[in-house]
Amino acid sequence: MISIGIIANPASGKDIRRLVSHATVIDNNEKINIVERVVLGAQALGVEKVYMMPDSYNMGYRVEDKLNICSELECEINVINMMRYDGIEDTLKAAEYMENANVGCIVTLGGDGTNRAVAKVIKNTPVITISTGTNNAYPAMMEGTVAGMAAAAVASDRFNKSLFVRKDKRIEIYKDNALKDIALIDAVISKDIFVGSKAIWDMENIEKIFVSRCHPASIGFSSIAGCKKIIFPDDDFGACIDINVDNGKVSAAVAAGVVVPISISEPTILDIDEEYEYTTRCRGTIALDGEREIQFSENQKYVFKITRNGPYHVNVKKALETAQLNGFFSI
């Protein structure tokens, strides 16, 4: 049975950065519409079962009801029967369940934080990422129908996945030789003492930014580094930059509609698996993909390392091109 998973985060795009920028709001009703199109695109090309993460808005059940009412649902929708926490734990548990169920592909609706959570637990399942968050560098804006079609092509297992699936980089953070946490795009050392609302936006308290990739066309902390050095997902290196230093300024898009001058250093290039040791000078937090997660005290040692241990990420256009060249759409 060909199956895929869908993780739609009802909390994505609702953090405090919505109040301090001009970001687009994608509400849960629109997420339902996107999921409907993912399901319809996938089932049209052979997907027989769709696993969905349960959530407080009951998106899976609403999609099932709407498609049944209009007699368009042909595949089975299985909302995973699991304890719900209405937090990141739901994403972690759902992603783990889907991989154990051997789904052919997982489609995520969320931001960098949602995809970071998925990446923490999956090992082999390819992901297609649809952006419904705030400052998104990892997922992309795309039509749900196309995402569903690509997910069906991937899940069919008829093609050489190396043609359209890339093993992504990630930033690993170690303390006392133990892996503390990961980030997919950026890890930010901040003088903010408390995690609080998690989302980080105050540039004055930032000390360092580590990036696995960066480009001036992105939004958020990676765009700051990207104004000095462009690093692509395929490059076997990342970088570290110092912030608020007297070494020249760049104008960077730190949030939607917010372009500000920021003092930064020249990037320090970090090759794959190269270790960067950092000893804290005061109390603060480390934000991972835009959300404060790790609190630290003075004189603690952390090691930052960029690796190729990230998720298998599907290039949707290349997946569909490969499918077309191999007659996948012929009836």
Secondary structure, DSSP 8 states (H G I E B T S, - for coil): --EEEEEE-TTTT-SGGGTSS------HHHHHHHHHHHHHHHHTTT--EEEE---TT-HHHHHHHHHHHTT---SEEEE------SSHHHHHHHHHHHHHTT-S-EEEEE-HHHHHHHHHH-SS--EEEEE-SSS-SSSB---HHHHHHHHHHHHTT-S-GGGTEEE--EEEEEETTEEEEEESSEEEEE-----TTSB---GGGEEEEEESSB-TTS-SHHHHHHTT--B-TTSSEEEEEEBS-SS-EEEEEEETTEEEEEEB---EEEETT-EEEEE-SSSEEEEETTEEEEEE-TT-EEEEEEES-S-EEE-HHHHHHHHHHTTTT--
